[in-house]
Amino acid sequence: MNYLDTFLFGIYPYLCLVVFLVGSLLRYDRDQYTWKSDSSQMLRTGTLRWGSNLFHVGVLFLMFGHFFGMLTPHVLYESFISAGAKQVVAMVSGGIAGTLAFVGVTMLLVRRLGDARIRANSKTSDIVLLVLLWVQLVLGLGTIPMSAQHLDGSMMMKLAGWAQHIVTFQGGAAVLIAEASWVFKAHMFLGMTLFLVFPFTRLVHVWSGFASLAYLVRPWQVVRDRRLNLPAGQNTPPRRS
């Protein structure tokens, strides 16, 4: 293992997480008017609906799949599914979701670059973000044939061990993936970079999406009809002159 691996997979993850959290907080505190997804639907609908739906469905599945798949300790599931079987499930489900997301982001990228009106109203960060997501999905799909060479689950266990070492602040995380293929490392590096650029792009609207889940568990809002408080025989509130 060289110094570059130590930096990229031992130090860089923490830099990305600090920028991700602090940057998001500062942007929300100081620049709330830019806290939005900047939809271009009003300019031209076109393939936006199909591209956006395919991308979001695929990416949401991948996001939660990576979160639980990488951060769930092996001891919690080894009694009912082996590491190899779990890897096969991840390859199949991730391949399907990744393909949906890839088709969706390709449609969105072609739409944004191919339509002069939309391109003229796009920020540089919008285009850069779509390109980064496109490359990330290509790399992610590229890890599937590489994973097929380790159906015993050994590589998946090393990658999960790296992620768990990072979030629990354990040393030696980079050592666990020192022998991983460059495809895995490039995919991981770009994934961390997305966290780094998160506060400076439209990705911040993801926070709002999670915050909106609070509506599912909030107490019922009591709305009273003003007519219930009117004197007997009066059906409508008096008008102001």
N, C-alpha and C positions, 0 to 999 in steps of 0.2 A: 504494500500500500504506500502511495506517495503522498506528498504534502497537499497536492491538488485534491485528492480524494478526501483527505482529512478536512480541508476547508469546505468543499462543496457539500459533503454529507455529514459533517460534524459541527460546523460553525454556521454555514450559510442558512440552514433551516431556521435557526434562532433569529438571525437577522431578518429573514422574511416574515417570521411571525410577529416580531416587534413592530416592523413597519406596517404590517397588516392591521394589527390591533390599534396602535397609537395613531396611525394615519387615518384609519376609519373614524376614530373618535374626534380627531382634529377637524376632519372635513365636515362631519356632522355638526360640530360646534361652530365652525366659522364660515361654512359655505353650504348652507342647507338648500339654497336655491338650485344647486347643481346636483342635488341628491335625487336622481331620477334615471329612468332607463333611456330617455331621449328617443322614443319611438319615432320611426320615419313613416308610419302608416298613413299619415295625412298627405304625404307627398305622393306615394303610390303604393297600393296594396300588393298587387302582383303575386309573387310567390312568398310573401311575408308570412302568411298564416301557416302554410305547410312547413316552411323552413323553420319558423319559430317553434311550432308545436313539436316537430321531430327533434329539434335540438334540445329543447327544454325537457322533454320526456326522457330522452337518452341520457342527458347530463345529470339530471336529478337522480336517476337510477345509479349511474356510475359514482356520483358523489357519495350517496349513502352506502353503496356497496364497498367503496374504498374505505370509508370511515369505519364501518363495522368489521369488514374483512381484515383490515390491517391492524386495527387496535383491539380486537377481541383476543384475549390470551388463548393459546391452544388448549390449556387445561379445561376451559369451559365447554369445549365442544368435542374433545377427543373421545368421549365415551359413546357418542352416537354418529360421528362422521370422521373419517380419517383425513389427514392433511392432503393426501393425494386426491381423494374424492372431492374435497372442498375446492381444490384447485381446478378440477374439471368443471365443477359447477360455476366457478368464477370465470373460467375461460368461455363457456357457452353463453352464460347470461351477459357477461361483460362484452362479448363479441357482438351479440344482438343489439344491446344498448349502445355500444360504441358505433356500430354501423348506422343506427338511426340518428345519433348525434352528428356523425360525420356527414351524412347526406344533408341534414338540416343546416349545419354551419356552412357547407359548400354552397347551398342555395342562397343563404344570407350573404355570403361573401361575393358571389357572382352578382347578386342583385345590387349590392352596395357599390361594387366597382364598375358594373356594366351599365348602370343607369346614370347618365350625366347629371340629372337633377338631384338624385340622392347623393351621389359622390360629392357634388358641390356643397351640399349641406352637411357633410360628414366631417367630424373631427379626425385629426390624425390618430388619436388614441382609439377611435372606433375601429378603424381599419387595422391598426396594429394588433388590437385585441382579437379581432376575428382571425387574423393570420396566426397568432399564437395559439388560439384554440384549435384551429385547423391542423397545425403541425402537431400539437399535443395529442389530438385524436389519432392522427396517423401513427405516431410513435406508440400510443396505447394499443392500437390494433396490431402493430408490429411486434409487440411483446407476446402475442398469443402463440405464434409458431415457436418462439423461443421457450415459452412455458411448456409447450408440448414435449420438449426435450427433457423435462424434469417432472414427469408425471408422478413421481414419488412425493411430491410436495416439498422437496428440500429447498428449492429456490423461493417458493412462496413463504416458507417459514423464516428464511433469512430476511426477506423484505419486510415481513410483519415484525420480526424482531428489531429491525432497524427503526421502524416507525414507533414501536413501543418504547425503545430506548430513548428516542428523541422526546416524546411527550412526557416521559417520566424523568427526564434530565439525568439519564445514566450515561456514563462515559463509554467509549469504545463502540459507538454506533456505526461509524464508518467502516470499522473492521469487518462487520457482519456482511457487507455487500462488496467487499474489495474484489471478489472474483466474479461479480455479476456482469452480464453482457453490457456493452455500451448502449444498447437499445433501452434496457431497464434504467440505466443511469441517466440517459438523456431525458427519458420520460419523467423520472423523478425530479431532475433539475428544473425542467420546464414547468412541472407542476408547482414546485416551490416558487418559481419566478412569477407565476400567476398570482400567488399570494402577495408577492412583493409589489406588483403593479396594481393590485386590487383597489386601494384607496384612491388612485388617480384616474380611474376609468369608470364607466357606467356599471361596472360590476357591483358597486356599492348598493344598488337597488336590491341585491340579494338579502341584505340585512332587513330591508323593509318587508320582504317576502316572509322571512322567519318571524318578524314582529307581528305580522298579520295573523299568525296562527293563534295569537292570544284571543282573538274574537271567538274561537271555538270553545273556550273555557270561561269566558267572562260571564258575570251574572246577567240575568235578563234585564233589559232596560224597560222601565215602566213609563209608558206614554199615556197621559190622560187627555181625553177629549175635553176641550174647553166648554163644550155644551153641557157636560155633566155638572158644571158649577153654576149654571144659569138659573135664575128664578123660575118658579113654576109657570108654565104657559109660554115661556120665551124660548124659541127653537134656535135662533141664531144670535150671535153676539152683536151688540149695537155697533153701527158704523161710526167712525170718527168724521166729524164735519170738516 
